Amino acid sequence: MEEEDQDVVIVGAGIAGLATAVALKRVGVRALVLEKSEGLRATGAALTLQPNAWHALDALGVAHKLTTIYAPLTGGNITSLDTGASQKVNFPKSDKHGIRAIHRKALLEALAKELPEDTIRYSSKLKSVVNQAEEGSSYAVIHMENGASIKAKALVGCDGVHSVVARWLGLTTPVHSGRWAVRGLAIFPEGHGLNHEFQHFLTTGKRAGLVPVNDKEFYWFLTIKFSSKGEEMPHDPELIKRQVLENFAKEFPKSYLNIVQHSDLSTLTWAPLMFRFPWDIIFGKVSKGNITVAGDAMHPMTPDLGQGGCSALEDAVVLGKHIGDLIIRHKKLVAGDQMAEALERYVKERRWRAAGLITSSYLAGWVQQDGSGWLMRFLRDKGFGLRVN
């Protein structure tokens, strides 16, 4: 097969990959997005987007497409199941976007619609990556499982927690936090009749939440410490729901159990909570030559601050800015050392931010769930966990 030439190749058509393609399009770069699935990945029915994510979506020109559909949360309640104490949380109205729960697929589709039709190449599985020197410049050469090869001035790995590109860079494998999460979307065809507020429930070893998406749907989650590896959990959605109702959350309020009972089984997921050690991002190789990573491929984190998708959107905007600056400086998109320096500037700007979010998320989860000592009970009861997953 002949080698194909591209300016920028992005591996992965998730939030980070599509947002990066949109950011590059806005500075005049047409990227090729390689996605191993047959269509847009919508693992996880919904997610909450914090103000920083909405500011990033504003920069990408996409926010207005979603804010007209999804209303901001007005606030919520955090309840300790150990003491019965409840804390009311009110969100400030000063931010024009606030915090909103949205369908993950709606976000992916909004980003994809900003791109030319042939930007995303589905059923494209990455096999390996190499750096190649040519005429004084370096290029990334991507070898696909079908035997095809693509040469690019830059490669951005947005291929998730188990990223092939991150592994090529030498970043260590993400580690298991010792916790697992069940997530789902509950549907009430006649309307749920509840306020547009979140509900969090905390107890030792468990954390649960309810977040309204609209007047007919609720996003719910449950994170738990699991003594074993979790592989023995059933994969059948009906059995997962039954485990939540009859085992994991049996002591939770009826309001929570009622919403779980109304779950759309096709949306249920059971997955380990993984994270990358922050020092690996601070001291490790997050870019090498003209190859880098973004989103979960760079900074997988636990969901305790609700910043996984939000920080991926930030990555995209920052990367687009630095490649845009490169184009302004050289009047065109260039490869070699100049591209490598642009990616290094991107990494420098994101490195400490990402490491801080990983650390803060892990500590928030530790305080909320992992401890039974008086200090952690005190911190939990004083309202740790004001973020919405």
FENJOQUI-V178896 format. One record per backbone hydrogen bond with DSSP energy under -0.5 kcal/mol. NH is the residue of the N-H (numbers start at 1). CO is the residue of the C=O. E is the energy in kcal/mol with one decimal. If there is no record, write none. Layout:
# FENJOQUI-V178896
[[NH:CO:E] [NH:CO:E]]
This chain:
# FENJOQUI-V178896
[[4:149:-2.7] [6:151:-2.9] [8:30:-0.6] [9:154:-2.4] [10:32:-3.1] [11:156:-2.4] [12:10:-0.7] [12:34:-3.3] [18:14:-2.5] [19:15:-2.3] [20:16:-2.3] [21:17:-2.0] [22:18:-2.2] [23:19:-2.6] [24:20:-2.4] [25:21:-2.2] [26:22:-1.8] [27:24:-1.2] [28:25:-1.6] [29:24:-2.9] [30:28:-0.5] [31:29:-0.7] [32:8:-2.5] [33:31:-0.5] [33:119:-2.9] [34:10:-3.1] [34:32:-0.6] [35:33:-0.6] [35:121:-2.4] [45:267:-0.5] [47:102:-2.2] [48:389:-0.5] [49:100:-3.0] [50:48:-0.5] [53:50:-1.1] [54:50:-1.6] [55:51:-2.3] [56:52:-1.7] [57:53:-2.6] [58:54:-2.2] [59:55:-2.0] [60:56:-1.5] [61:58:-1.3] [62:57:-2.7] [63:57:-1.2] [65:62:-1.7] [66:62:-0.6] [66:63:-1.7] [67:63:-2.4] [68:64:-0.8] [69:66:-1.4] [70:66:-2.5] [73:99:-3.4] [74:196:-2.3] [75:196:-0.5] [76:89:-2.7] [77:198:-1.7] [78:87:-2.3] [79:200:-2.8] [80:85:-2.9] [81:79:-0.7] [81:202:-2.9] [82:202:-0.6] [84:80:-2.5] [87:78:-2.8] [89:76:-3.1] [91:74:-1.4] [100:49:-1.7] [102:47:-2.8] [104:45:-1.6] [105:45:-0.5] [107:103:-1.6] [108:104:-2.4] [109:105:-2.7] [110:106:-2.2] [111:107:-2.1] [112:108:-2.7] [113:109:-2.2] [114:111:-1.3] [115:112:-1.7] [119:116:-2.1] [120:117:-0.5] [121:33:-3.3] [121:119:-0.5] [122:120:-0.7] [123:37:-2.9] [124:35:-2.5] [125:123:-0.6] [126:124:-0.6] [127:143:-2.9] [128:143:-1.8] [130:141:-2.1] [132:139:-2.9] [134:137:-3.6] [137:134:-1.8] [139:132:-2.7] [140:152:-2.6] [141:130:-3.1] [142:140:-0.5] [142:150:-3.2] [143:128:-2.7] [143:141:-0.6] [144:142:-0.5] [144:148:-3.0] [145:125:-2.8] [147:144:-1.7] [149:2:-0.5] [150:142:-2.3] [151:4:-3.8] [152:140:-2.9] [153:6:-0.9] [153:7:-1.5] [154:7:-1.2] [155:290:-2.3] [156:9:-2.6] [157:155:-0.5] [157:292:-3.0] [158:11:-2.4] [158:156:-0.8] [163:160:-1.1] [167:163:-1.5] [168:164:-2.0] [169:165:-2.0] [170:166:-1.0] [170:167:-0.6] [171:166:-2.1] [175:275:-3.0] [177:273:-2.6] [180:224:-2.6] [181:271:-2.7] [182:222:-2.7] [183:269:-2.0] [184:220:-2.2] [186:218:-3.4] [187:262:-2.3] [188:216:-3.3] [189:187:-0.5] [191:188:-2.6] [192:215:-2.1] [193:215:-0.6] [197:195:-2.0] [198:75:-2.2] [199:210:-2.3] [200:77:-2.8] [201:208:-2.5] [202:79:-2.7] [203:206:-2.1] [205:369:-3.2] [206:203:-2.4] [207:223:-2.1] [208:201:-2.5] [209:221:-2.1] [210:199:-2.5] [211:219:-3.1] [213:217:-2.5] [214:217:-1.4] [218:186:-2.2] [219:211:-3.3] [220:184:-2.6] [221:209:-2.0] [222:182:-2.1] [223:207:-3.3] [224:180:-2.4] [225:205:-2.1] [226:178:-1.7] [233:230:-1.6] [239:236:-0.5] [240:236:-2.2] [241:237:-2.6] [242:238:-2.0] [243:239:-2.3] [244:240:-2.1] [245:241:-2.6] [246:242:-3.0] [247:243:-1.8] [248:243:-1.9] [249:244:-2.8] [250:247:-0.9] [252:249:-2.0] [256:253:-0.7] [257:253:-2.0] [258:254:-2.7] [259:255:-1.2] [260:256:-2.2] [261:257:-2.2] [262:258:-0.9] [262:259:-0.6] [263:260:-1.8] [264:185:-3.1] [265:263:-0.8] [267:264:-2.4] [268:265:-1.2] [269:183:-2.1] [271:181:-2.2] [273:179:-2.7] [274:272:-0.7] [275:175:-2.1] [276:300:-2.0] [280:277:-1.5] [281:277:-0.8] [281:278:-0.6] [282:278:-2.1] [283:279:-2.7] [284:280:-1.4] [286:284:-1.1] [288:291:-2.5] [291:288:-1.1] [292:155:-2.3] [293:286:-0.7] [294:157:-2.2] [297:294:-1.2] [298:295:-1.7] [299:295:-2.7] [300:296:-0.8] [305:302:-0.5] [306:303:-1.3] [311:307:-2.7] [312:308:-1.3] [313:309:-1.8] [314:310:-1.7] [315:311:-2.5] [316:312:-1.9] [317:313:-1.8] [318:314:-2.5] [319:315:-2.9] [320:316:-2.5] [321:317:-2.0] [322:318:-2.1] [323:319:-2.3] [324:320:-2.3] [325:321:-2.4] [326:322:-1.7] [327:323:-1.9] [328:324:-2.3] [329:325:-2.3] [330:326:-1.9] [331:327:-1.7] [334:332:-0.6] [336:138:-1.5] [338:335:-0.7] [339:335:-0.7] [340:336:-2.3] [341:337:-2.5] [342:338:-1.8] [343:339:-2.3] [344:340:-2.0] [345:341:-2.0] [346:342:-1.9] [347:343:-2.5] [348:344:-2.5] [349:345:-1.9] [350:346:-1.8] [351:347:-2.7] [352:348:-0.5] [354:350:-2.8] [355:351:-2.3] [356:352:-2.3] [357:353:-2.0] [358:354:-2.4] [359:355:-2.2] [360:356:-2.7] [361:357:-2.6] [362:358:-2.3] [363:359:-2.5] [364:360:-2.4] [365:361:-2.1] [366:362:-2.3] [367:363:-2.5] [368:364:-2.4] [369:365:-2.3] [370:365:-0.8] [370:366:-0.9] [371:366:-0.8] [377:373:-2.2] [378:374:-2.4] [379:375:-2.5] [380:376:-2.5] [381:377:-2.5] [382:378:-1.2] [383:380:-1.7] [384:379:-1.4] [389:387:-0.5]]
